[in-house]
Amino acid sequence: MENFVSWLEATPLSSAIQNIAWIIPTVQCIHILSVCVVISSVMLLNLRVANIIGGGEMVGTFTQRYLPWVWSALAVLLTTGTILIIAEPRRDLINPTFWTKMSLLLGAVTITFVVARAVRKNEHYWDRRRHLARILAMIAMIFWIGIVLCGRWIAYTY
């Protein structure tokens, strides 16, 4: 990994991002705003799946309402995160907190995809599996909170 990080740091793109003063702060702001969109949308969705809020509405209704926001914001996060990694690869790619964040992200996105896929096939799927739905929603929410905490902690473990 060290060789890759050294190579990436030396690329003209990495240098350009680092040397244009407004790029990193602007990309970080967009990244953080996208995190807010994902977290708020996915938390509302998981709270509904866990049957904590929105008892009058079907899980499918919440999924249709909030999932497009999640996927769109995740695409923005992927883009902005990639730019930030290219700009400062050593800060992220050699940092165990970054890899913890990525592992939690993989788990959270997988759970979100599984929940959404089940709802797409059968709107009542989670209504009949309340216990499993609650467990998955709680795990997902813990993962998303962990992602935010790790994202913030990366700066302190660099």
N, C-alpha and C positions, 0 to 999 in steps of 0.2 A: 504494500500500500504506500509505503514511503516513496518509492520510485515514481508511482503514479502521481502522488501529491506534488512532488518536486517538478515533474513534467508539467502538470496542470498549472502550477504557479508561474511557470516560465512562459506560458503561451501568451501570444499577443492579446487574446481576448481577456484573459485574466488581468493582465497589466492595464488594458484599457478600462475595464470596469473599476479597478482600484484607483486609477489616476483621474477619473472624471468625478469630481467631488460629490455631485448630486445623485449619482446612480445608486450607490449602496443605501443611503437613507431613504430614497424614494422607494426602492424595491422592498426594503424592510417594512415601510409603512403599508404598502400594498399587501405584503405577506401577512402582517398582523391583522389588517382589516379582513382579509380572507379567512384567517383563523377564527375571527369573531363570527363570521357568517356560518362557517362549518360548525363551530361549537354550538351556537344558538340553535341552528336547524337540527343538528343531530341530537342535541339534548331534548328538544321538544319531541322529536320522533321517538326517542328511547323512553321518555317519560310516558308517552301514550302507549307504546308497546308494553311497558311495565304496568299499565292501567292505573297510573298515578294521576294523570290529567286527562281531560277530554273524553270522559266516559260516554258522552252523548254522541261522539263521532267515531266512525269506524277507523281502524288502524290504516286501512287503505286510503282513506281521505287524508290523513296526516302524511302518509307516504307520498301521495300525489302532490301535496302542498309543499313539503319541505325537501324531499329528496333531490329535485332539480337544483335547488340552491346548494346542497351538499356537493353534488358531482361537479357543478360549475366552479364552485369555490375551490374544490380539490384540484381542478385543472389549473387554476390560477396559482395555487400553492405549489404545485409541481413546477410550474414555470419560474416563479419567483425564487423558490428554493434552489432550483438548478443554477440560477444566476448568482445567488449568494454563495453557493458551493464553489462555483467557478472563480468567484472573486476572492474567496478565502478558503481554499480547500483544506489547508492544514487545521484550521479552526474546527472543521466539521469531520472530515474523513478519518482523522486519527483520534477522535474524541469518543470514548465509550458512551457518553451521554447522548450523543447524536445517534449512535447505533441502537441504543435503547429506545429513543424516540421513533426511529424507523421501524423497529420491531413492534412497538405498540401501535403504530400507524397501520402496519400490515394487518394486525389482529382486528383493530377497530374497523377498518375498511371491509375486511372479510365478513365480520358480523353484520355490518350495515348492508352489504350486498346480499347476504343470506336472508336477512329479514325482508328486504325489498323484493327479492326474487320470490319468496314464499307468498307475499302479499299479491304480487303480480299474477301468480298462478291461481291463488284462491284468496279472496279478500277476507275470508273468515278464518284463515289458517291459524293465526295467533289467538283468536278468540277461543279456540278449542284447546289451546296449549298454553294456558295462562302461566303455569309454573315455569316452563321452559322459556317463555317469552320474558318473564320477569328476570330470570337468571341471565339470559343473553343481554337484555337491556342494561342491567346493572354492570355486567362485565364491560360492555361497550362504553358506558359512561365513565367507569374507572379508567379504561384505556385512554379515552379522550382527555380526561383530566391529567393523566400521566404525560400525554403528548405535550400539553401546554406547559406543564411543569418542566419537563425535559427541555423543551424549546427555550424556555427562559434560562434554565440552568446551564445550557451549553456555553454561554458567555462566561460563566464562573468556573468552568472546568477546563477552559482552554489554556 
